[in-house]
Amino acid sequence: LRRSSRRTKSKSTPIFSSPSNSTKSTNSTSSSSSNNNNNNDDDDDMIFLEKWIHHDDHSYHLDFLSPTQSYKIRMALVEWYRANRRKLPWRGDGGPYDGSTAGFASKTTTPSKKSKRKEEGKDIRSFFGTDASSSKRKRKLGEGKEVSISKVSKAKGKKDGDSSVEDDAQALMLNPSREVTAYGVWVSEIMLQQTRVEAVIPYYLKWMQTFPTVHDLAAATEEEVNAHWAGLGFYRRARLLHAGAKRVVNEYDGIVPNTVDELMKLEGIGRYTASAVGSIAYGVEVPVVDGNVCRVLSRLTGIANHIKAGVMKDDLGWALADRIIKAKSSSGEDEIENIEVCYESIGSPGEVNQALMELGATYCSPSGSGVDDGDPLKDFYVSTRLGVAIGRAMTDSRKRGHVENLIAKKAFAANDEGKCCRLCDPNGISTAYYNIMDQMNDDSSTSDSKTNEKKTYAIAGHASLPIAPPKKSKREEVIAVAVISSRPPSGEERCWLMVKRPSKGLLAGQWEFPSVCVWNSAEEDDNG
């Protein structure tokens, strides 16, 4: 299967290249040439597949991001991003906005599974005479776009006439373009943590209307901050953002720091947020790595691991992304005389980082195919090439047996303490391989001709990287809640008994009805 005389394809060779237009003298010559090309492709695929299975060092993945290749990827990303990026307020755009990623790539829809307990339970709003079905509504925002907005309860101390997030949603239609500031990027990045873009937009606009500068936020009370955050969840983010703003005012004269190291000294800011603010607002040449970027990198370089792995999101994933951020020319030269002029054509660090994140949220989302014509990196994915190589090997019993023997040896070696790739999970290669096989078996019934076999194989490879993270057991609790109210004899508005949660921990400092946990699954597990 290995033939040293044959030369492997360049890593930048497109998988789905157009057929040659050269004319053949006779049908027999054309057929012979086609067969030879197919044989060469099969041999190249086998060599490529064997290298992926056998590799035992993370440098294998770094090699796919050579200076020349990284430059090509950067140029493709920036060109696509400038033409197709979503309009969002923290990017300096004017309204209307649309944070939805619908329509970018094919999506796999599965029926939603409702919890049995949720079906049997009664909506808490029914205790207060509120129709649960009317608590949510949709408003059309701008050019026919829709954003679902939940009603936000009035916070304690809020004056009559004050507008809520819902009341200000129409500002999406009229909001003018604004300057991109470090403070604005900071607020958006904190809000976007574990929250959908389309859900954040109205909250961001309302926040920036009330707290347009870091000085305004620092001067706000805890109640005011919580009132503007109500509905976004994870309230600790708001508390840390508020504390960080106070530090900026007190220690940095109200100017958000412009280096990653200084930004990381602020409450609630880690490496990711500091790099995002630094690169987008100040042009600092640093990568930004989140789950979306990890997915893109996994598919670009064939990493058989999940996006939550520490080595991906906290370690070598940054080294991979850094290669794209640092690629400034096709020759690999880093010294550029006029960097500002250079960025006009190759994109600033902030643009490149946002392009990677945007791609991971759209065409390279978990349901992305890797072969969509709109995907700017469809010619660069190792994931699709792996799918094609495995698919072709499966059509030959001898090659299939050879590959499965290699996979079995790889899985066995994962239990040894020998040298292994730091970026891949010990069992990642075998997991990805069998995922690809399962995907191909599922799709085989829908493949109607030989012409789309290659695409089917490529999609299977793309869908199998990165691998799924290990599932964590969820803790369940049964909580007894006391809902106590009284109505004054004078007929005034009904009063409700509320208690404030501890200053630390889950939902710290928030108000709630008196409650006590009467059972949780963790205690049951501890007791056997």
GUPA-956438 format. One record per residue (C-alpha): x, y, z; residue number from 1. Coordinates in Angstrom, 1 decimal, always signed. Layout:
       u       v       w  seq
       X       Y       Z  NUM
...
REM end
This chain:
       u       v       w  seq
    +0.0    +0.0    +0.0    1
    +2.9    +2.3    +0.5    2
    +4.8    +3.4    -2.6    3
    +7.7    +5.7    -2.1    4
    +7.9    +6.7    -5.7    5
    +4.5    +8.3    -5.6    6
    +4.2   +11.9    -4.5    7
    +1.4   +13.0    -2.1    8
    -0.9   +15.9    -2.9    9
    -0.3   +19.3    -1.5   10
    -2.3   +20.1    +1.6   11
    -3.9   +23.1    -0.1   12
    -5.2   +21.0    -3.0   13
    -9.0   +21.5    -3.2   14
   -11.0   +18.4    -2.6   15
   -13.7   +19.3    -5.0   16
   -11.7   +20.7    -7.9   17
   -13.3   +21.2   -11.3   18
   -12.5   +18.5   -13.9   19
    -9.9   +19.2   -16.6   20
   -11.1   +20.6   -19.9   21
    -8.3   +19.0   -21.9   22
    -9.5   +16.9   -24.9   23
    -8.6   +13.2   -25.2   24
    -7.9   +11.8   -28.6   25
    -9.9    +8.6   -28.2   26
   -12.4    +7.2   -25.8   27
   -10.1    +4.4   -24.8   28
    -7.3    +6.8   -24.0   29
    -9.7    +8.9   -21.9   30
   -10.9    +5.8   -20.0   31
    -7.3    +4.6   -19.4   32
    -6.2    +8.1   -18.1   33
    -9.3    +8.3   -15.9   34
    -8.5    +4.9   -14.3   35
    -4.9    +5.9   -13.7   36
    -6.0    +9.1   -12.1   37
    -8.4    +7.2    -9.8   38
    -5.8    +4.8    -8.8   39
    -3.4    +7.6    -8.0   40
    -6.1    +9.3    -6.0   41
    -6.8    +6.1    -4.0   42
    -3.1    +5.6    -3.3   43
    -2.7    +9.2    -2.2   44
    -5.8    +8.9    +0.0   45
    -4.4    +5.8    +1.7   46
    -1.0    +7.4    +2.4   47
    -2.8   +10.5    +3.8   48
    -5.1    +8.3    +6.0   49
    -2.2    +6.2    +7.3   50
    -0.3    +9.3    +8.3   51
    -3.4   +10.6   +10.2   52
    -3.8    +7.2   +12.0   53
    -0.1    +6.8   +12.8   54
    +0.8   +10.4   +13.9   55
    +1.9   +10.7   +17.5   56
    +2.9   +14.3   +17.8   57
    +1.0   +17.6   +17.7   58
    +3.4   +18.9   +15.1   59
    +1.3   +16.9   +12.6   60
    -1.6   +19.3   +13.0   61
    +0.6   +22.4   +13.0   62
    +2.1   +21.4    +9.7   63
    -1.4   +22.0    +8.1   64
    -1.0   +25.7    +9.0   65
    +2.3   +26.5    +7.3   66
    +2.9   +30.2    +6.7   67
    +1.8   +30.0    +3.1   68
    -1.3   +27.9    +4.0   69
    -2.2   +30.1    +6.9   70
    -2.0   +33.2    +4.7   71
    -4.4   +31.6    +2.1   72
    -6.8   +30.7    +4.9   73
    -6.6   +34.3    +6.4   74
    -7.3   +35.9    +3.0   75
   -10.3   +33.6    +2.3   76
   -11.7   +34.3    +5.8   77
   -11.4   +38.1    +5.6   78
   -12.9   +38.3    +2.1   79
   -15.9   +36.2    +3.1   80
   -16.3   +38.0    +6.5   81
   -16.4   +41.4    +4.9   82
   -19.0   +40.4    +2.4   83
   -21.2   +38.3    +4.6   84
   -20.8   +39.1    +8.3   85
   -23.9   +39.7   +10.4   86
   -24.7   +43.3   +11.4   87
   -24.4   +43.7   +15.1   88
   -24.3   +46.8   +17.4   89
   -21.0   +46.0   +19.1   90
   -19.3   +45.9   +15.7   91
   -20.2   +49.5   +15.1   92
   -23.1   +48.8   +12.8   93
   -26.4   +50.7   +12.6   94
   -29.7   +48.9   +12.7   95
   -31.6   +46.8   +11.7   96
   -29.7   +43.9   +13.2   97
   -30.0   +40.1   +12.7   98
   -28.1   +37.8   +15.0   99
   -29.6   +34.6   +13.6  100
   -27.3   +32.1   +11.9  101
   -30.2   +30.5   +10.0  102
   -29.6   +30.0    +6.3  103
   -25.8   +29.8    +6.4  104
   -25.5   +26.1    +6.4  105
   -27.7   +23.0    +6.3  106
   -29.2   +22.2    +9.6  107
   -30.2   +18.8   +11.1  108
   -33.5   +19.2   +12.9  109
   -34.5   +16.7   +15.5  110
   -37.7   +16.6   +17.6  111
   -37.3   +18.3   +20.9  112
   -37.5   +16.0   +23.9  113
   -39.6   +17.5   +26.7  114
   -38.9   +16.5   +30.2  115
   -41.6   +14.3   +31.7  116
   -41.4   +16.3   +34.9  117
   -41.9   +19.5   +32.9  118
   -44.9   +18.2   +31.2  119
   -46.5   +17.1   +34.4  120
   -45.6   +20.3   +36.4  121
   -47.6   +23.4   +36.6  122
   -46.1   +26.7   +35.3  123
   -45.2   +28.9   +38.3  124
   -46.9   +31.9   +36.6  125
   -50.2   +30.3   +37.1  126
   -49.9   +31.0   +40.8  127
   -50.0   +34.7   +40.0  128
   -52.9   +34.7   +37.6  129
   -50.5   +35.1   +34.6  130
   -51.1   +33.3   +31.3  131
   -47.9   +31.4   +30.7  132
   -48.6   +31.2   +27.0  133
   -48.7   +35.0   +26.7  134
   -45.5   +35.7   +28.5  135
   -43.5   +35.6   +25.3  136
   -44.1   +37.3   +22.1  137
   -42.3   +38.2   +18.9  138
   -41.8   +41.7   +17.5  139
   -40.7   +42.4   +14.0  140
   -37.5   +44.3   +14.1  141
   -36.2   +46.1   +11.0  142
   -36.5   +44.4    +7.7  143
   -38.7   +41.6    +8.6  144
   -36.3   +40.1   +11.1  145
   -37.8   +38.6   +14.3  146
   -36.3   +38.4   +17.8  147
   -38.1   +36.5   +20.6  148
   -38.1   +38.6   +23.7  149
   -39.2   +37.5   +27.1  150
   -41.1   +39.8   +29.4  151
   -38.9   +41.2   +32.1  152
   -40.3   +41.9   +35.5  153
   -39.9   +45.3   +37.0  154
   -37.0   +45.4   +39.4  155
   -37.3   +46.7   +42.9  156
   -37.1   +50.4   +43.0  157
   -37.9   +50.9   +39.3  158
   -40.0   +54.0   +38.6  159
   -43.2   +54.0   +36.6  160
   -42.5   +55.0   +33.0  161
   -39.0   +53.5   +32.9  162
   -38.7   +51.3   +29.8  163
   -37.8   +47.6   +29.9  164
   -35.7   +45.6   +27.5  165
   -38.9   +44.7   +25.7  166
   -40.0   +48.3   +25.4  167
   -36.7   +49.3   +23.9  168
   -36.5   +46.5   +21.4  169
   -37.8   +48.7   +18.6  170
   -34.5   +50.7   +18.9  171
   -33.0   +48.0   +16.7  172
   -34.7   +49.6   +13.8  173
   -33.4   +53.1   +14.5  174
   -30.2   +52.7   +16.3  175
   -27.4   +54.6   +14.4  176
   -23.9   +53.2   +13.8  177
   -21.6   +53.8   +16.7  178
   -17.9   +53.8   +17.3  179
   -16.3   +50.4   +18.3  180
   -14.9   +50.9   +21.8  181
   -13.1   +48.7   +24.2  182
   -15.9   +49.2   +26.8  183
   -18.5   +48.2   +24.2  184
   -16.6   +45.1   +23.1  185
   -16.1   +44.1   +26.8  186
   -19.8   +44.4   +27.6  187
   -20.8   +42.4   +24.5  188
   -18.3   +39.6   +25.2  189
   -19.5   +39.2   +28.7  190
   -23.1   +39.1   +27.6  191
   -22.4   +36.6   +24.9  192
   -21.0   +34.1   +27.2  193
   -23.3   +31.0   +27.0  194
   -26.0   +33.2   +25.5  195
   -27.3   +33.4   +21.9  196
   -26.4   +36.5   +19.8  197
   -30.0   +37.2   +18.9  198
   -31.0   +37.1   +22.6  199
   -28.2   +39.5   +23.5  200
   -28.9   +42.3   +21.0  201
   -31.8   +44.0   +22.8  202
   -30.1   +43.7   +26.2  203
   -26.9   +45.2   +24.8  204
   -28.8   +48.2   +23.3  205
   -30.7   +48.9   +26.5  206
   -27.4   +48.5   +28.6  207
   -25.5   +50.9   +26.4  208
   -28.4   +53.4   +26.4  209
   -28.3   +53.5   +30.2  210
   -24.6   +52.9   +30.8  211
   -22.9   +54.4   +27.7  212
   -19.5   +54.6   +29.3  213
   -17.5   +52.7   +31.9  214
   -17.9   +55.7   +34.3  215
   -21.7   +55.4   +34.1  216
   -21.5   +51.7   +34.9  217
   -19.1   +52.2   +37.8  218
   -21.5   +54.8   +39.3  219
   -24.6   +52.5   +39.0  220
   -26.1   +50.7   +42.0  221
   -26.2   +46.9   +42.2  222
   -30.0   +47.1   +41.8  223
   -29.7   +49.1   +38.6  224
   -27.2   +46.7   +37.1  225
   -29.3   +43.6   +38.0  226
   -32.4   +45.2   +36.6  227
   -30.7   +45.7   +33.2  228
   -29.3   +42.1   +33.3  229
   -32.6   +40.5   +34.3  230
   -33.5   +37.8   +31.8  231
   -29.9   +37.1   +30.6  232
   -29.1   +34.6   +33.4  233
   -25.8   +33.8   +34.9  234
   -26.0   +37.0   +37.1  235
   -22.4   +36.6   +38.3  236
   -21.3   +38.0   +35.0  237
   -23.1   +41.3   +35.7  238
   -21.7   +41.5   +39.2  239
   -18.1   +41.0   +37.9  240
   -18.6   +43.4   +35.0  241
   -19.8   +46.0   +37.5  242
   -16.7   +45.4   +39.7  243
   -14.4   +45.5   +36.8  244
   -15.8   +48.9   +35.7  245
   -15.2   +50.3   +39.2  246
   -11.6   +49.1   +39.0  247
   -11.1   +50.7   +35.6  248
   -12.3   +54.0   +37.0  249
   -10.4   +53.9   +40.2  250
    -7.1   +52.4   +38.9  251
    -6.9   +53.2   +35.2  252
    -8.5   +56.7   +35.1  253
   -11.5   +55.4   +33.3  254
    -9.6   +54.0   +30.4  255
   -10.0   +50.3   +29.6  256
    -6.5   +48.8   +29.5  257
    -5.1   +48.1   +26.0  258
    -2.9   +45.0   +26.7  259
    -4.0   +41.4   +27.4  260
    -2.0   +41.2   +30.6  261
    -3.6   +44.3   +32.1  262
    -7.1   +43.4   +30.9  263
    -6.8   +40.1   +32.7  264
    -6.4   +41.9   +36.0  265
   -10.0   +43.0   +35.8  266
   -12.8   +41.0   +37.5  267
   -14.5   +38.5   +35.2  268
   -11.9   +38.8   +32.4  269
    -9.9   +35.7   +31.4  270
    -7.6   +35.1   +28.4  271
   -10.4   +34.8   +25.9  272
   -12.2   +38.0   +26.8  273
    -8.9   +39.9   +27.2  274
    -7.8   +38.8   +23.8  275
   -11.1   +39.6   +22.2  276
   -11.1   +43.2   +23.6  277
    -7.4   +43.7   +22.8  278
    -7.6   +42.5   +19.2  279
   -11.0   +44.0   +18.3  280
   -10.7   +47.4   +20.0  281
    -7.0   +48.0   +20.0  282
    -5.7   +45.8   +17.1  283
    -3.4   +43.7   +19.4  284
    -2.0   +40.8   +17.4  285
    -3.3   +37.9   +19.5  286
    -5.6   +35.0   +18.7  287
    -9.0   +34.5   +20.3  288
   -10.1   +30.9   +20.9  289
   -13.6   +29.8   +21.9  290
   -15.6   +26.7   +21.1  291
   -16.5   +27.9   +17.6  292
   -12.8   +28.5   +16.8  293
   -11.8   +25.2   +18.3  294
   -14.3   +23.5   +15.9  295
   -12.9   +25.3   +12.9  296
    -9.3   +24.3   +13.9  297
   -10.2   +20.7   +14.5  298
   -11.7   +20.4   +11.0  299
    -8.8   +22.4    +9.4  300
    -6.1   +20.2   +10.9  301
    -7.8   +16.8   +11.6  302
    -7.7   +17.0   +15.4  303
    -9.6   +14.1   +17.0  304
   -10.7   +15.7   +20.2  305
   -13.6   +17.6   +21.7  306
   -13.7   +21.4   +21.8  307
   -13.9   +21.5   +25.6  308
   -10.6   +19.7   +26.0  309
    -8.1   +21.8   +28.0  310
    -5.4   +21.3   +25.4  311
    -7.7   +22.8   +22.8  312
    -9.3   +25.8   +24.5  313
    -6.5   +26.6   +27.0  314
    -3.2   +25.5   +25.4  315
    -2.3   +24.4   +21.9  316
    -5.5   +25.6   +20.3  317
    -4.1   +29.1   +20.8  318
    -0.9   +28.1   +19.0  319
    -2.8   +26.9   +16.0  320
    -5.0   +30.1   +15.8  321
    -1.9   +32.2   +16.3  322
    -0.5   +30.9   +13.0  323
    -3.4   +32.4   +11.1  324
    -3.3   +35.7   +13.0  325
    +0.5   +36.0   +12.3  326
    +0.3   +35.1    +8.6  327
    +0.8   +38.4    +6.8  328
    +2.2   +37.3    +3.4  329
    +2.3   +34.3    +1.1  330
    +6.1   +34.1    +1.6  331
    +5.8   +33.9    +5.4  332
    +7.6   +37.2    +6.1  333
    +6.5   +38.8    +9.3  334
    +8.2   +42.2    +8.9  335
    +5.7   +44.6    +7.2  336
    +6.7   +48.3    +6.8  337
    +3.2   +49.8    +6.9  338
    +1.0   +47.5    +8.9  339
    -2.1   +49.6    +8.7  340
    -2.0   +49.5    +4.9  341
    -1.4   +45.8    +5.1  342
    -4.4   +45.3    +7.3  343
    -6.6   +46.9    +4.7  344
    -6.1   +43.9    +2.4  345
    -5.4   +41.0    +4.8  346
    -7.7   +42.1    +7.6  347
    -6.8   +43.4   +11.1  348
    -6.3   +40.9   +14.0  349
    -9.8   +41.8   +15.2  350
   -11.3   +41.1   +11.8  351
    -9.6   +37.7   +11.5  352
   -10.6   +36.6   +15.0  353
   -14.2   +37.7   +14.4  354
   -14.2   +35.9   +11.0  355
   -13.0   +32.6   +12.6  356
   -15.7   +32.9   +15.3  357
   -18.4   +33.9   +12.7  358
   -17.5   +30.9   +10.6  359
   -17.7   +28.6   +13.5  360
   -21.2   +29.9   +14.3  361
   -22.4   +29.6   +10.7  362
   -20.9   +27.4    +7.9  363
   -18.6   +25.5   +10.3  364
   -21.3   +25.0   +13.0  365
   -21.9   +21.4   +14.3  366
   -24.3   +20.9   +11.5  367
   -22.1   +22.4    +8.8  368
   -21.4   +20.2    +5.8  369
   -17.9   +21.3    +4.9  370
   -18.8   +21.3    +1.2  371
   -21.2   +24.2    +1.0  372
   -20.3   +26.7    -1.8  373
   -20.6   +29.6    +0.6  374
   -18.0   +28.1    +3.1  375
   -14.8   +30.1    +2.5  376
   -12.6   +27.2    +3.8  377
   -14.2   +24.3    +2.1  378
   -11.0   +23.6    +0.1  379
    -8.8   +23.6    +3.3  380
   -10.6   +21.1    +5.6  381
    -8.7   +18.0    +6.6  382
   -12.0   +16.6    +8.0  383
   -13.6   +16.4    +4.5  384
   -10.4   +14.8    +3.0  385
   -10.4   +12.2    +5.8  386
   -14.0   +11.3    +5.0  387
   -13.2   +10.9    +1.3  388
   -10.1    +8.7    +2.1  389
   -12.1    +6.5    +4.5  390
   -15.0    +6.2    +2.1  391
   -12.8    +5.1    -0.8  392
   -11.0    +2.6    +1.4  393
   -14.3    +1.1    +2.3  394
   -15.0    +0.1    -1.3  395
   -12.0    -2.2    -1.4  396
   -12.1    -5.1    +1.1  397
    -8.3    -5.4    +1.2  398
    -7.8    -1.7    +2.0  399
   -10.7    -1.7    +4.5  400
    -9.2    -4.6    +6.4  401
    -5.8    -2.9    +6.4  402
    -7.3    +0.4    +7.8  403
    -9.3    -1.3   +10.5  404
    -6.2    -3.2   +11.5  405
    -4.4    +0.1   +11.9  406
    -7.3    +1.6   +13.9  407
    -7.4    -1.5   +16.2  408
    -3.7    -1.1   +16.9  409
    -4.1    +2.6   +17.5  410
    -6.9    +2.0   +20.0  411
    -4.8    -0.7   +21.8  412
    -1.8    +1.7   +21.9  413
    -3.9    +4.3   +23.6  414
    -3.8    +2.2   +26.7  415
    +0.0    +2.3   +26.8  416
    +2.1    +5.1   +28.2  417
    +3.9    +5.6   +24.9  418
    +4.2    +8.8   +22.9  419
    +0.9   +10.2   +21.7  420
    -0.3   +13.4   +20.1  421
    -1.1   +16.0   +22.7  422
    -3.9   +17.6   +20.7  423
    -5.8   +14.3   +20.0  424
    -7.8   +12.4   +22.7  425
    -6.1    +9.0   +23.3  426
    -9.1    +7.3   +21.8  427
    -9.9   +10.1   +19.5  428
    -8.7    +8.6   +16.2  429
   -10.7    +5.4   +16.6  430
   -13.7    +7.3   +17.9  431
   -13.6    +9.7   +14.9  432
   -13.1    +6.7   +12.5  433
   -16.1    +4.8   +13.7  434
   -18.2    +8.0   +13.8  435
   -17.4    +8.5   +10.1  436
   -18.3    +4.9    +9.3  437
   -21.6    +5.2   +11.1  438
   -22.3    +8.5    +9.3  439
   -21.6    +6.9    +6.0  440
   -23.9    +3.9    +6.7  441
   -26.7    +6.3    +7.7  442
   -26.2    +8.4    +4.5  443
   -25.8    +5.4    +2.1  444
   -29.5    +5.0    +1.7  445
   -29.9    +8.6    +0.5  446
   -26.9    +8.5    -1.9  447
   -28.6    +8.1    -5.3  448
   -25.6    +8.0    -7.7  449
   -21.9    +7.7    -8.0  450
   -21.6   +11.4    -8.7  451
   -22.3   +12.4    -5.1  452
   -20.5    +9.6    -3.3  453
   -17.4   +11.8    -2.8  454
   -19.5   +14.6    -1.3  455
   -21.3   +12.1    +1.0  456
   -17.9   +10.8    +2.2  457
   -16.7   +14.4    +2.8  458
   -19.7   +15.4    +4.8  459
   -19.4   +12.3    +7.0  460
   -15.8   +13.2    +7.8  461
   -16.7   +16.8    +8.5  462
   -19.5   +15.8   +10.8  463
   -17.3   +13.5   +12.8  464
   -14.7   +16.2   +13.8  465
   -14.4   +17.4   +16.5  466
   -15.6   +14.3   +18.5  467
   -18.3   +14.7   +21.1  468
   -17.3   +15.7   +24.6  469
   -17.9   +13.1   +27.4  470
   -21.3   +13.5   +29.0  471
   -21.5   +14.7   +32.6  472
   -24.2   +13.4   +34.9  473
   -26.7   +16.1   +35.8  474
   -27.6   +16.9   +39.3  475
   -31.3   +16.9   +40.1  476
   -33.0   +18.6   +43.1  477
   -36.4   +18.7   +44.6  478
   -37.0   +22.1   +46.2  479
   -39.9   +23.1   +48.4  480
   -40.9   +26.7   +47.8  481
   -43.1   +28.9   +50.0  482
   -45.1   +31.5   +48.1  483
   -46.5   +33.8   +50.8  484
   -48.4   +37.0   +50.1  485
   -50.7   +39.5   +51.9  486
   -53.0   +42.2   +50.9  487
   -53.3   +45.3   +53.1  488
   -56.8   +46.1   +54.4  489
   -56.7   +49.4   +52.5  490
   -56.8   +47.4   +49.2  491
   -53.3   +48.4   +48.1  492
   -51.2   +46.1   +45.8  493
   -50.5   +42.6   +47.1  494
   -47.1   +42.2   +48.9  495
   -44.9   +39.1   +48.5  496
   -42.4   +37.7   +51.0  497
   -38.9   +37.5   +49.4  498
   -35.5   +36.6   +50.7  499
   -32.0   +37.5   +49.3  500
   -29.7   +34.8   +48.3  501
   -26.1   +34.6   +49.8  502
   -23.5   +37.0   +48.4  503
   -21.6   +34.1   +46.9  504
   -22.5   +31.1   +44.8  505
   -25.3   +30.5   +42.3  506
   -27.5   +33.5   +41.7  507
   -25.6   +35.4   +44.3  508
   -27.4   +38.4   +45.8  509
   -30.7   +37.7   +43.9  510
   -34.1   +37.8   +45.4  511
   -36.3   +34.7   +45.5  512
   -39.2   +33.1   +47.4  513
   -38.2   +31.2   +50.6  514
   -37.2   +27.7   +49.6  515
   -35.4   +24.6   +50.9  516
   -33.8   +21.7   +49.1  517
   -35.5   +18.4   +50.3  518
   -33.6   +16.0   +48.0  519
   -30.8   +16.0   +45.5  520
   -29.3   +13.3   +43.4  521
   -25.7   +14.0   +44.6  522
   -26.5   +13.0   +48.1  523
   -28.3    +9.9   +46.9  524
   -25.1    +8.9   +45.0  525
   -22.9    +9.5   +48.0  526
   -25.2    +7.3   +50.1  527
   -25.2    +4.6   +47.6  528
REM end
